């Protein structure tokens, strides 16, 4: 009787539904990568307009730390996950952060020491640098494209690794 009020929306049901949809049970790597290819380049595009100087600085630090891990022959899987999560946080949208965090958990085995080859680590670092460059230039299309190329490379390397494993098992 005294007017219309707008209440803050509860994102928990939406987030839960999306996280359930991305659950690995019954879903192949290809299905999850297809989902990532739809979501993460768009996240990169949005982050281009919304990231803070501090977030950009933190992304650069992560990539520098990845380079140090590479030089010391150490796995950078956790840093790779942090890069994707921080990029999602740069959108200012907590649903993106939840989804990317969940995706990182699902893909943690792909970032394990025995799976992540030195050459792929080098490529991922260069791909992350291209994303950072596009963010810094505030070029949303280039950022979208850089993330899409990065994810296509991840999928391709996974496919090649699976093909090698099948070949050696015969």
Secondary structure, 3 states (H helix, E strand, C coil): CCCCCCCCCCCHHHHHHHHHHCCCCCCCHHHHHHHHHHHHHHHHHHHHHHCCHHHHHHHHHHHHHHHHHHHCCCCCHHHHHHHHHHHHHCCCCHHHHHHHHHHHHHCHHHHCCCCCCHHHHHHHHHHHHHHHHHHHHCCHHHHHHHHHHHHHHHHHHHHHHHHHHHHHHC
